[in-house]
């Protein structure tokens, strides 16, 4: 898995590319859709890394016995 900084940098590059494509081809163009999906995957990868780290720091919830 890539480092978060690398992913953030790629997200930023892909955002610029998406903006450029949308401006040149219009929002309905297939190239814009493809680029949007690439950007979505990068954002998802970043979020998985970010929340996995957060999830691992959580304290376990104690088991409450039934009465």
N, CA and C atoms as an extended XYZ file, in Angstrom:
201
Properties=species:S:1:pos:R:3:atomname:S:1:resname:S:1:resid:I:1 pbc="F F F"
N         0.839       -1.183        0.000 N   UNK     1
C         0.000        0.000        0.000 CA  UNK     1
C         0.883        1.246        0.000 C   UNK     1
N         0.432        2.238       -0.702 N   UNK     2
C         1.200        3.481       -0.785 CA  UNK     2
C         1.061        4.295        0.503 C   UNK     2
N         1.969        5.208        0.661 N   UNK     3
C         1.937        6.112        1.813 CA  UNK     3
C         0.854        7.175        1.601 C   UNK     3
N         0.265        7.684        2.700 N   UNK     4
C        -0.799        8.693        2.564 CA  UNK     4
C        -0.359        9.933        1.777 C   UNK     4
N         0.862       10.372        1.957 N   UNK     5
C         1.353       11.559        1.230 CA  UNK     5
C         1.339       11.302       -0.272 C   UNK     5
N         1.771       10.112       -0.681 N   UNK     6
C         1.762        9.769       -2.106 CA  UNK     6
C         0.333        9.765       -2.646 C   UNK     6
N        -0.574        9.214       -1.864 N   UNK     7
C        -1.974        9.141       -2.295 CA  UNK     7
C        -2.561       10.547       -2.405 C   UNK     7
N        -2.290       11.395       -1.413 N   UNK     8
C        -2.791       12.780       -1.463 CA  UNK     8
C        -2.262       13.512       -2.689 C   UNK     8
N        -0.978       13.310       -2.988 N   UNK     9
C        -0.393       13.942       -4.172 CA  UNK     9
C        -1.079       13.456       -5.446 C   UNK     9
N        -1.345       12.165       -5.515 N   UNK    10
C        -2.016       11.622       -6.692 CA  UNK    10
C        -3.454       12.133       -6.789 C   UNK    10
N        -4.114       12.261       -5.650 N   UNK    11
C        -5.473       12.807       -5.642 CA  UNK    11
C        -5.463       14.214       -6.232 C   UNK    11
N        -4.523       15.017       -5.793 N   UNK    12
C        -4.442       16.398       -6.284 CA  UNK    12
C        -4.166       16.439       -7.791 C   UNK    12
N        -3.242       15.618       -8.266 N   UNK    13
C        -2.939       15.563       -9.701 CA  UNK    13
C        -4.177       15.135      -10.493 C   UNK    13
N        -4.882       14.138       -9.974 N   UNK    14
C        -6.063       13.639      -10.675 CA  UNK    14
C        -7.224       14.624      -10.629 C   UNK    14
N        -7.315       15.413       -9.577 N   UNK    15
C        -8.337       16.461       -9.527 CA  UNK    15
C        -8.101       17.489      -10.626 C   UNK    15
N        -6.838       17.870      -10.789 N   UNK    16
C        -6.516       18.833      -11.847 CA  UNK    16
C        -6.823       18.251      -13.226 C   UNK    16
N        -6.489       16.991      -13.406 N   UNK    17
C        -6.760       16.335      -14.690 CA  UNK    17
C        -8.266       16.249      -14.946 C   UNK    17
N        -9.025       15.913      -13.928 N   UNK    18
C       -10.479       15.842      -14.064 CA  UNK    18
C       -11.050       17.207      -14.446 C   UNK    18
N       -10.581       18.229      -13.792 N   UNK    19
C       -11.044       19.588      -14.095 CA  UNK    19
C       -10.711       19.969      -15.530 C   UNK    19
N        -9.503       19.649      -15.963 N   UNK    20
C        -9.077       19.953      -17.336 CA  UNK    20
C        -9.943       19.219      -18.350 C   UNK    20
N       -10.159       17.930      -18.112 N   UNK    21
C       -10.976       17.138      -19.032 CA  UNK    21
C       -12.411       17.651      -19.094 C   UNK    21
N       -12.978       17.984      -17.940 N   UNK    22
C       -14.360       18.471      -17.894 CA  UNK    22
C       -14.491       19.796      -18.637 C   UNK    22
N       -13.491       20.643      -18.481 N   UNK    23
C       -13.532       21.932      -19.167 CA  UNK    23
C       -13.413       21.761      -20.678 C   UNK    23
N       -12.582       20.837      -21.107 N   UNK    24
C       -12.333       20.645      -22.536 CA  UNK    24
C       -13.446       19.828      -23.205 C   UNK    24
N       -13.888       18.741      -22.546 N   UNK    25
C       -14.833       17.808      -23.168 CA  UNK    25
C       -16.274       17.965      -22.692 C   UNK    25
N       -16.481       18.609      -21.554 N   UNK    26
C       -17.828       18.698      -20.976 CA  UNK    26
C       -18.039       17.576      -19.959 C   UNK    26
N       -18.975       17.815      -19.064 N   UNK    27
C       -19.183       16.893      -17.945 CA  UNK    27
C       -19.729       15.532      -18.358 C   UNK    27
N       -20.361       15.421      -19.510 N   UNK    28
C       -20.992       14.171      -19.919 CA  UNK    28
C       -20.073       13.247      -20.713 C   UNK    28
N       -18.861       13.663      -20.970 N   UNK    29
C       -17.937       12.878      -21.789 CA  UNK    29
C       -17.439       11.649      -21.029 C   UNK    29
N       -17.242       10.562      -21.756 N   UNK    30
C       -16.777        9.305      -21.163 CA  UNK    30
C       -15.400        9.460      -20.506 C   UNK    30
N       -14.528       10.254      -21.079 N   UNK    31
C       -13.194       10.466      -20.504 CA  UNK    31
C       -13.285       11.107      -19.114 C   UNK    31
N       -14.257       12.002      -18.964 N   UNK    32
C       -14.462       12.661      -17.670 CA  UNK    32
C       -14.967       11.639      -16.651 C   UNK    32
N       -15.888       10.780      -17.072 N   UNK    33
C       -16.392        9.729      -16.190 CA  UNK    33
C       -15.265        8.793      -15.758 C   UNK    33
N       -14.431        8.377      -16.711 N   UNK    34
C       -13.305        7.497      -16.381 CA  UNK    34
C       -12.369        8.158      -15.371 C   UNK    34
N       -12.048        9.418      -15.597 N   UNK    35
C       -11.148       10.127      -14.695 CA  UNK    35
C       -11.782       10.285      -13.314 C   UNK    35
N       -13.073       10.517      -13.281 N   UNK    36
C       -13.786       10.636      -12.014 CA  UNK    36
C       -13.715        9.326      -11.223 C   UNK    36
N       -13.823        8.204      -11.924 N   UNK    37
C       -13.736        6.900      -11.257 CA  UNK    37
C       -12.332        6.650      -10.718 C   UNK    37
N       -11.312        7.072      -11.456 N   UNK    38
C        -9.930        6.949      -10.983 CA  UNK    38
C        -9.760        7.772       -9.705 C   UNK    38
N       -10.273        8.981       -9.718 N   UNK    39
C       -10.186        9.847       -8.547 CA  UNK    39
C       -10.943        9.245       -7.363 C   UNK    39
N       -12.120        8.694       -7.609 N   UNK    40
C       -12.885        8.034       -6.538 CA  UNK    40
C       -12.085        6.919       -5.884 C   UNK    40
N       -11.428        6.108       -6.692 N   UNK    41
C       -10.639        5.000       -6.148 CA  UNK    41
C        -9.481        5.503       -5.289 C   UNK    41
N        -8.836        6.560       -5.718 N   UNK    42
C        -7.747        7.134       -4.916 CA  UNK    42
C        -8.262        7.674       -3.586 C   UNK    42
N        -9.396        8.353       -3.627 N   UNK    43
C        -9.982        8.879       -2.397 CA  UNK    43
C       -10.385        7.733       -1.476 C   UNK    43
N       -10.958        6.686       -2.030 N   UNK    44
C       -11.314        5.515       -1.222 CA  UNK    44
C       -10.081        4.875       -0.596 C   UNK    44
N        -9.011        4.768       -1.361 N   UNK    45
C        -7.766        4.198       -0.834 CA  UNK    45
C        -7.245        5.040        0.325 C   UNK    45
N        -7.268        6.349        0.172 N   UNK    46
C        -6.809        7.243        1.228 CA  UNK    46
C        -7.681        7.094        2.475 C   UNK    46
N        -8.999        7.046        2.282 N   UNK    47
C        -9.904        6.897        3.418 CA  UNK    47
C        -9.732        5.561        4.125 C   UNK    47
N        -9.510        4.491        3.364 N   UNK    48
C        -9.266        3.184        3.996 CA  UNK    48
C        -8.038        3.245        4.882 C   UNK    48
N        -6.989        3.874        4.396 N   UNK    49
C        -5.755        3.994        5.181 CA  UNK    49
C        -6.014        4.835        6.429 C   UNK    49
N        -6.675        5.958        6.234 N   UNK    50
C        -6.921        6.891        7.332 CA  UNK    50
C        -7.796        6.266        8.416 C   UNK    50
N        -8.895        5.622        8.022 N   UNK    51
C        -9.820        5.076        9.001 CA  UNK    51
C        -9.337        3.756        9.584 C   UNK    51
N        -8.521        3.024        8.861 N   UNK    52
C        -7.945        1.797        9.419 CA  UNK    52
C        -7.051        2.166       10.597 C   UNK    52
N        -6.265        3.209       10.429 N   UNK    53
C        -5.381        3.681       11.486 CA  UNK    53
C        -6.211        4.122       12.694 C   UNK    53
N        -7.292        4.854       12.430 N   UNK    54
C        -8.174        5.314       13.494 CA  UNK    54
C        -8.847        4.126       14.185 C   UNK    54
N        -9.301        3.163       13.409 N   UNK    55
C       -10.001        1.998       13.931 CA  UNK    55
C        -9.091        1.184       14.848 C   UNK    55
N        -7.813        1.072       14.488 N   UNK    56
C        -6.876        0.272       15.272 CA  UNK    56
C        -6.598        0.908       16.639 C   UNK    56
N        -6.810        2.216       16.790 N   UNK    57
C        -6.545        2.901       18.052 CA  UNK    57
C        -7.715        2.803       19.033 C   UNK    57
N        -8.863        2.339       18.567 N   UNK    58
C       -10.042        2.285       19.432 CA  UNK    58
C        -9.840        1.301       20.568 C   UNK    58
N       -10.456        1.594       21.677 N   UNK    59
C       -10.453        0.681       22.805 CA  UNK    59
C       -11.598       -0.309       22.599 C   UNK    59
N       -11.373       -1.576       22.952 N   UNK    60
C       -12.450       -2.554       22.785 CA  UNK    60
C       -13.621       -2.237       23.718 C   UNK    60
N       -14.800       -2.558       23.267 N   UNK    61
C       -15.996       -2.379       24.076 CA  UNK    61
C       -16.141       -3.590       24.962 C   UNK    61
N       -16.339       -3.369       26.222 N   UNK    62
C       -16.497       -4.486       27.157 CA  UNK    62
C       -17.800       -5.230       26.916 C   UNK    62
N       -17.796       -6.488       27.204 N   UNK    63
C       -18.981       -7.327       27.062 CA  UNK    63
C       -19.827       -7.167       28.321 C   UNK    63
N       -21.100       -6.847       28.145 N   UNK    64
C       -22.000       -6.707       29.272 CA  UNK    64
C       -22.795       -7.996       29.382 C   UNK    64
N       -22.696       -8.683       30.520 N   UNK    65
C       -23.415       -9.969       30.642 CA  UNK    65
C       -24.921       -9.731       30.706 C   UNK    65
N       -25.676      -10.672       30.130 N   UNK    66
C       -27.134      -10.623       30.206 CA  UNK    66
C       -27.582      -11.054       31.586 C   UNK    66
N       -28.659      -10.464       32.086 N   UNK    67
C       -29.186      -10.842       33.401 CA  UNK    67
C       -30.413      -11.708       33.258 C   UNK    67
